[in-house]
Amino acid sequence: MKILLLEDEVMLNESICEYLESDGHKVETFFDGSQAYEAIKNNSYDLLLLDINVPGIDGLSFLEKIHSLKIHVPAIYISALVDIEDISRAYNLGCYDYLKKPFHLKELALRIDRVKLDKETPRVHLRLSKNYSYDQEHSLLLFNNEPQVLTKKQSQIIDLLSRNRGMVVDFEQFRIYVWDEQIIDNATIRTEINRLKKFLQEDVVINVRGMGYMIDKP
């Protein structure tokens, strides 16, 4: 695999690079997030290994910025940070895994092997419309096979509707799945879904008056 490594600790950077290259991977190393960002705009990679607290662009913002460029590559965070907010943000950004420092290099290799296996396994895509499909395995909405950047709630709405294609999803199901059973009114749910519908380039989400919403089977 061709791997981009963003790690500003010199000894750890060198150790990871040496170990992974001995395992047959090609590794390009960076100590600064801004330099890594320029590199990924002009090169393709199979995997990103990202520390969070690095000079220039931090590891979390790095993933956010490349997603805005429609660059989607599996990412594993390697960080000493244990704050749940940082970890939550990493997963909300779509990272594949999170490995806390210090770690054994063999453990990192095992995580990378899992990414490699997943990349070799065909994705299960649900067809939603002429140009939209849904990647169940990675929870991604695709338009002409290009991943779409959604908010967390929009992603959860699409996930719920996609997995229930052909069936009406009522407001209570949205409350449970998207809003974690919070007490919110139907108008709030409608507003969020209407915002999603305006974003979509095709009429994917159907309003079933008095009942809820659905995505029909094309």
Buried (B, 14 or more C-beta within 10 A) or exposed (E): BEBBBBBBBEEBBEEBBEBBEEBEBEBBBBBBBEBBBBBBEEEEBBBBBBBBBBEBBBBBBBBBBBBEEEBBBBBBBBBEBEEEEBBEBBEEBBBBBBBEEEEEBEEBBEBBEBBBEEEEEEEEBBEBBEBBBBBBEBBBBBBEEEBBBBEEBBBBBBBBBBBBBEBEBBBEBBBEBBBEEEEBEEEBBBEBBEEBBEEBEEEBBEEEEEEBBBBEEE
